[in-house]
Amino acid sequence: MLGNIFTGALLAASMRWIDRLLGIVSTLVLARLLTPADFGIIAMASVIMGLMDVLLDLGVIAMLIQKRDCDDEDFSNAWTVRVIECIVVAMLIILTAPLAADFYHDDRVAPVLKIMAISVLVTGFENVGVVFFQKDMQFGKDFQFFFLRRLVGFVAALALALWLQSYWALPLGALAGRLGGVALSYVLHPFRPRLTLSRFRQVWSFSRWMLLRNSGDYFASRLDKLLVGNRADAAIMGAYNLADEISVMPTSELLMPIWRVLFPALVKVRDHPEELQRAFLLAMAVQVMIAAPAAVGLAIVARDAVALLLGDQWMGAVPFVQVLALVYGLNAINFGTSHLLMALGRVHIVGMFVWVQILVFGLGAVTFLAGSGPLALAHWRLAVCALYTLAFLLFIFQAVPSLRPRHIYAVVWRPVVATAFMAGLLPFLSLEGWSPLPSLLVRCAVGGTLYGVALLLLWLLAERPRGAEAYVLDKLVTIFRRPVMVSRAPD
């Protein structure tokens, strides 16, 4: 199974990286054409749209993946529920658009929200049959659909940006992408859903907890933006939101493909504790090996990265990137624990933990941080995320009796120590006077070398234990067809 996970992860990672590459190119072009205030308007509208969407998201896609024996009736019920969701959400967005404009003190938000409402409505009619690609681990077809859908939106957004040179390019480009996605979903999969609610009780029994979890995830990642938008102007909101987009790239964009593949795989082995634990620990090891240096490294090179990618007008985003990069590094670790609990059918536990995190952040933001600026909110978000990660890991040991703290420690201590080594030395690299591109390239090369050498030495000193290092090296050996032994036999 682990071999299938590796192959699927490569395809899913390729899908995600191509998607992000298109997104990065689009963002870089738009950042040169538009102002921080333009991005701020879209960010404000997006927060409200996401709020309405998540409050009615019953998680029917996750339900279809989590349920082992699904038939056409299940898929048609899920599609019907999703259509109803999107209709209601679109209506709520239109009705609340004037209130959102008042909340943000900017009348431009309302008309943008109305275009976004149409996009939500269109999405509801996407063919649910494409879920078969992920459920059946047909990652090549999943990649094809995901890439083509993204490409349509990418081309439309760039064309509109060059033509209009205003923030309208973003919502109109998104609408074009949604329309293209609906058309592609029916072209690429033969399943044809029908309107039915014959199994709504079954959908609701799972979805009520997904609703709790999804709405919690939304507030956990967007509550700070909601407060920033209310306390600051559109330009600062634009800088904060774009900093958030940059910060998520090195961690979540690398690791989400693993969990896109691993979730259905964990569901298949959830009745086999040893194999379930082995797959989870391997994924945990890989995600820490990637997330720790990526998050800390981005925080260190944030100034060069922002100057190069966005330009001088966006330098106000640098302090936000330095903090939010660490937030997403911790969130990447939380992906694993939450997906393990979901595979075990304990979605309600995930939702409860997320809501505790939201309450702690919200209470702090409106009490001792009342009136504080965006940077203070970002630091508070980081502190709460760290506490949440620790509490979540402690609960996992209760949920999976065979899992012990020593198992987690055994697979994460080496990348953590190697990251600390990199972070301790890299700031001493003085490149004053260098332009952003060579400075960024040198810092990344030196940082990557420091981390890689430290990690390899620690692995060798530990007598090459089974873990992420051995797994990745074994796969590289397989790819290059070199029969070299890189790990000793397990004890």
Helices and strands as residue ranges (DSSP letters): H 2-33, H 36-55, H 60-66, H 72-104, H 109-123, G 128-130, H 131-135, H 139-164, H 169-188, H 200-231, H 234-248, H 252-268, H 273-300, H 302-309, G 312-317, H 318-343, H 347-366, H 374-399, H 405-425, G 426-428, H 436-461, H 468-480
